[in-house]
Structures are given as C-alpha cells and as structure tokens.
C-alpha cells in the first residue's frame, strides 16, 4: 500500500484519491512495519493525521518521535499534506447489554440465582429440610 502511495504522488494521480487515503497508505512506510503493528493511521482531520496506538507508552514514545515521522511523511507524500500527527488511545466500547423488562419483578427466591440446575435442586431440598 505504501508503494502505491509513493507511485500516486509521483504520477500526480492523487486527485482521484483523497489525501486521507494517501496518508493512511503512507503511514507504514513512514514508521516501519513494527511500529505500524502497534499504531494504525485512522483518519485525517484537516491537516492532522489521527493515529490510534495500543497504550499510553506507545502514545508517549511516538509523540516524542512525531517530528521525525512528519519529516518522513513529507518525504513520501510531499510537503503540506500532513502538518501534524495526533496519537490517540482508542476507547473501549461496552458490548451490547440484554434488555430488561420494565414490568418484570425480581424473584425473591434465593435459589433462582443459582445457575446450575442440579445445585439449585440440592439447595432447595436442603433449605426445606432445614426449615422442617
């Protein structure tokens, strides 16, 4: 993909492809394969390339290298396309939660909280013996 970005910039065919796609394609060439595994170019906002990193350690280290990275991106894409690089840690999303019914009343029986059916029966039998 990075070869394609270099070729398109050289051929001046980049009018058909957005600058965001070019910048995302040039990212692995600018930082190398190892860093590109831990930091992925996601989007362009105005003239800033937004990069998602694994954690705060990667964020801090890449932030310190941002001027070198910008120099390499300018060498690949040409000056003026990417002016800044912003490193972000992606937010974790909650998985979908099961819907709860509004008119459903919670059970007052403690045995209903036991997931294993065999253990639930044993619990009910021992509770009945203890109360008798």
N, C-alpha and C positions, 0 to 999 in steps of 0.2 A: 504494500500500500504506500509505503514511503517512497518507493521508486516512482510510482505513478504521480505522486505529488511533485516530485522533482521534475519529472518529464513535462507535466502540465504547466508548471511555472516557466520552464524553458521554452515551451512551444507557444506560450501566451494563449492557451486554450482555456484558461481558468475562468472565462466569462460564463461558460456553461455550468461550471461547478462553483458552489458557494465557497466563500473564504473559510467558513466553519468546517466544511468537509476537507478542504486543503490543510487547515491547521491540525485537524484530528488525524489526518493521514501522515502529516509530517512529525507528529509527536514522537513515535517510536524511533525515528531516525535521529531526532534531536537529542534524546536522552539515552537511547540504547535499549536493548531487549530486556535486560534485567530490571531496570527501573520501570520500564513500561508495563511489566507484570504487576507492579505494586501501585502504579499511578496511571490512571486512564483519563485521557482528554475526553470530556463530556460535551462541552458546548462553547460557543463564543458569545460573549455579551459585550456589545460594541467592539472594542479592540482588545479585550481581555480574554485569554483562553482559560476556561474553568477546568481544573483537573481534580478528579476525585482520588484521594490517597487512602491507604489502608488504615493508618492511625496517626496519632499526634507526632510520633517520632519521624515518620516519613514526611509529614507536613513541615516540620521544623527544618529537617535537613534539606529538602527541596526548596524551601523558602530561601535558605542561605545560598543556594546554587542558582537562583532564578535569573540573575544577570548573565550567567554563562549559558543557561538554557535559552534565554531570549536571543543571545548572540547566534546560537546555532539555528534557532527557528528563523531568524532574519537571513541567515546564510542560505537556508533551504528555500524559504518562501519569498524572500525579498523583503526589503525594509518597508515598514508601515502597515503590514497586515496584522501582526501580533505585537502590541505595545506593552502588554503586561501579562503575567501568569498568576492565577489565583488558585491556591491549593486548599481544597475543602475535604473534610471528613464526612462521608455520607451518613445521613441519619438512618437509624434502623426503623423500619416500619413494623407496626403491630400486625400480626396476621388477622384475618377475619375472625370475628367472635361470633359464637352461636347466638341467635336471637332468643330472648327470654319473653315469655308471655306475661302480659300485664295482669291478667286475672288468675294466674296460677299462684296458689298459696303454697308456701314451703311445707314440706312434710314435717310433722312433729315427732315421727318415729326415728330414733337414732339408727335403727337397722338399715334404713334406706340409704344411708351414706356409705355402706359397705358395698364395694364393687363386686366382690367375688360372691356368687350366689350360694355356694356351699358354706362359706363362712357366715353369710347372712342368716342361713337357716340354723346353724350351730349357735349363733349369738341369740337368736330369738328363743331357741329351746332352752338355753342356759338362763336367759332372763326370766322365762316362765317358771323354771324350776326354782329360781331364787325368790321369786315373788310368792310362790305357793306355800 
